[in-house]
Amino acid sequence: MIELRGRSEIAQIRAPLKKTVFRLEDHPEVSGSFQLVSTGTPRGFTPPLLSFSQDIDNWEGDLIIGPANMSYLKSGDVIGITADGRFLDALWRGNGTTNTLLLTERCDNYCLMCSQPPRDRSDDWLLDQAFEVISLMPENADEIGLSGGEPTLYGSRFIELVAHVRSTLPVTALHILSNGRRFSDMSFASEYARSSGDGTMVGIPIYGAEYSLHDYVVQAAGAFDETVDGILNLGELGQSIEIRVVLHALTAPHIVDIARYIARNLPFVDQVALMGLEMMGLARHNLNRLWIEPIDYLEDLAEATQILDSHGIRTYIYNHQLCTLHPDIWEFAVKSISDWKNEYDPVCSDCDVVADCGGFFHSAKYGSSSSIFPVLADGTPKFGSRSIPTVVSDSKIWSRRKIPLVPVEASENGQIDDDH
Amino acid sequence: MTQREIAEQSVPKSVNWLPYRFERLSSDEVLVSNIAGEWVLLDGQQFDQLATLSFADDDLVKLLLANHILITEDDRVSGRLLSLKLATRIRQLPELTGLHIFVVTLRCDHSCEYCQVSRKNSNSTEHDMSWDDAARALDIVFSSPSTNLKIEFQGGESLLNFELIKRVVVEAKRRNIDGSRNLSFVIASNLVPLNEEILTFALEHSIYFSTSIDGPEELHNSNRSRPGRNSYQLATDGIASIRKTLGDDYVSALMTTTERSLDQPEAIIDEYVRLGFNEVFLRFLSPYGHAVKTRAISRYGNRQWMDFYQRGLKYIIELNRSGTEVVEVLASIYLRKLLVNDCGGYVDLTTPTGAGLGALVYNYDGDVYASDEGRMLREMGDDSFKLGSVRTHRYKDLILSERFLDVVEDSYAPSSPMCSDCALEPFCGSDPVFHHSTQGDVTGFKPLSDFCERTMTLVPLLLRLYREDRFCRDLFTRWATR
């Protein structure tokens, strides 16, 4: 787990910074330090020197000594600095496997398991910041993600941002997370299609094979029809589409129906991501409604995956440890949850496939499957000296150890305590 | 952030029917389907709820909404999805006439009792196709709109006129020099005349072979007699040579069910597996040509064939379950219609009819038929499906003749009596040649039709296996999408 945000050790700033988004470049004179590059330089503004070592001598100008736990930052990375110089945010990292820009916290869905709970307040500065980050990113960057909240709530400014990515970063893969509803407006979808160019994909969730389940999960009446309509519009416009399904107690029992629905109704999509529940934000709050042992949907997830794969739809399984998946579908499991999230349970040290396993989100400390156990290379559980209760699931024996999962309570002031 | 109050799942209240058809498959099983090929299998009590729109079961409502059998009042996507699915289902229709069968000779060294053609065993070439007729047939081939053109050489024994095959292949490739069509070639042959020259030519032009294997050696040789009683040996030798020279995928085999086959589906399937084939097509015997004359066709009925088929299918499923991957082709054709938005490209089980629209047959004498069976009917004195001749007709004359269009229209399943309200129609097809030859009418009276009975038996069989057996669901999905 790496920290994406930190407090500066030292911030020697004479006046508030006139720019707050910078690309790091190795300093030509002060070794081990970075000079900060911004888009345009306002009159009279010289960006501070950034270093992660304390022993900077003879530096006359503004100086920021960054937090030690962010010393992973490298030349080419893009960061945000608060105007007082006291806080640093890693916004884009060349070494990162997942670089996603949060565009807004506003959303017209209110998904029960949202890891980024919506807030209804103006945060347009996030969009301005995204324009800057994209301008500063190296042209050969592999990938950039845009997410929210719901990015399309910005309407034409969202389209401008997409166009900005495509003109500034022509070879960078662009992945957008959206609830898809705005695309049900064909003129908006067409505008998007005119800007998206090559290498742009939009990931859109479907949480049911019919409206009532989806609308319940996203807590918005009419959302399902708009989302499906949006997907159809994007499909008609030849856009790259990913469908995302988060698996929890409400959706997992219907995953076969959902897969069949996608295969029959939306077979033109490029890929489907089947994702485990992340213990963040509202998911923790609504855990009583949402928690299901992955092993309880093991067979259904295998069947759903095979339906999608047979229909030629590229399928990925995220956020599932291999011991919670049917070995028949291990090949669809994506190893990396993300480079700042992977962690493993102590029992995993005995596992033969731990090297191929994605492990856990850091947030799994708030709860994870109680059926994590070391397995042999063919998926058979390793019993070792443990004496653990077993259940029989379709001729394969799976072990479980029960740990009670406790949902977090909202604290007294109604805030959910989250460490992000 | 303040936690919003959670709105509970709203159970659909006001729902209505979308157009659907239903068929009672048994006392407690009702198949419900729609024009786009969506289907659900309900029990009697569930169906009553659907029929009366009085639902005791929310999950049933959701199932029916998901499959577009029901619609809610304020729904805004189901209509669009249904029309898209229907359009997808019939998208291949403009790709007219992709299969072109050249009957290059009627000569044959075999005298199979079920042969659908009056074979000629003379050495004279009077029953060979002439180059002039073949060249005219190619004019027609390249006039058809399909981007995929498959030219299949049949006989008699097609390889007895290999010289013509060579010229047709070379000329067809010359005409496709711009690569605008995906051109492929198949030689249907008993493989007896196969030699180095033929293999070399086939390799050079990526030609596929289709041969006959009826089952184990004894059964095969009884069905397919030739001097020396060695048809099996020669066919399997030929298969081995083709695989060695061209590769495993370049030869496939078909079986024909005779009375002798009926009690040994397992042995037939084992034979295919032993010979290294990964698919078996358990085919029924068609009531044409020599099969009628020798009464081979009347020695067993449709029911017996279906018993044979069911035994064979179950055996194939068990083979797969124990790790031997083998596909039953007829099941895969039905399953494609059931599980994919596609009516499939199999000319004998599609509607509008695949005869003519999907395939044309150029007889050795230049006459053009809507299907191979149509050519066989002609051998029996009935020229109902003769569309014209390469000497006098162009593609459009053949396809747009009033007589042929009447056949297409009269046999179109969605508007045929009894088919139009049948829940299995989206998974079935039209066979005007069969119904004409068995009932004297291209539409046919379906309760007396073996064609209808086969779909009405096999589709429910497949649906039950799909519903009850997780292994079958995975297997069938793979077969449907292969």
Contacts between the chains, C-beta under 8 A, distances in Angstrom:
chain1	res1	chain2	res2	distance
A	110	B	4	5.8
A	112	B	6	6.9
A	117	B	1	5.1
A	118	B	1	7.9
A	119	B	1	5.6
A	208	B	62	8.0
A	209	B	62	7.3
A	209	B	66	3.7
A	210	B	12	7.9
A	210	B	62	4.9
A	210	B	65	4.0
A	210	B	66	4.5
A	211	B	12	7.8
A	211	B	65	7.2
A	211	B	72	7.1
A	211	B	75	7.6
A	212	B	9	5.7
A	212	B	10	5.9
A	212	B	11	6.5
A	212	B	12	5.8
A	212	B	62	6.4
A	212	B	65	7.8
A	213	B	9	6.7
A	213	B	62	7.1
A	215	B	9	7.9
A	215	B	10	7.1
A	216	B	7	7.2
A	216	B	8	7.1
A	216	B	9	3.8
A	216	B	10	7.2
A	219	B	4	7.2
A	219	B	6	6.8
A	219	B	7	5.8
A	221	B	7	7.8
A	221	B	10	7.3
A	222	B	74	7.5
A	225	B	74	7.9
A	225	B	75	6.5
A	225	B	76	4.6
A	225	B	77	4.9
A	226	B	76	7.9
A	228	B	77	4.7
A	228	B	81	7.3
A	229	B	76	6.4
A	229	B	77	5.1
A	229	B	80	7.1
A	232	B	77	7.1
A	232	B	80	6.1
A	232	B	81	7.4
A	232	B	84	7.1
A	257	B	63	7.6
A	257	B	66	6.0
A	261	B	66	5.8
A	264	B	38	7.2
A	264	B	85	7.0
A	264	B	341	6.5
A	265	B	81	5.2
A	265	B	84	7.8
A	265	B	85	7.0
A	267	B	88	7.9
A	267	B	341	7.0
A	282	B	3	7.6
A	285	B	3	6.0
A	286	B	6	7.3
A	289	B	6	7.9
A	299	B	470	7.2
A	303	B	470	6.7
A	303	B	473	6.6
A	303	B	474	6.9
A	306	B	474	5.2
A	306	B	477	6.5
A	306	B	478	8.0
A	307	B	477	5.8
A	310	B	474	8.0
A	310	B	477	4.4
A	310	B	478	5.4
A	310	B	480	7.5
A	310	B	481	4.4
A	311	B	340	7.2
A	311	B	477	7.8
A	311	B	481	5.6
A	312	B	481	6.8
A	394	B	470	7.9
A	410	B	3	5.3
A	414	B	1	7.5
A	414	B	2	4.6
A	414	B	3	6.7
A	415	B	1	6.4
A	416	B	1	6.1
A	416	B	3	7.1
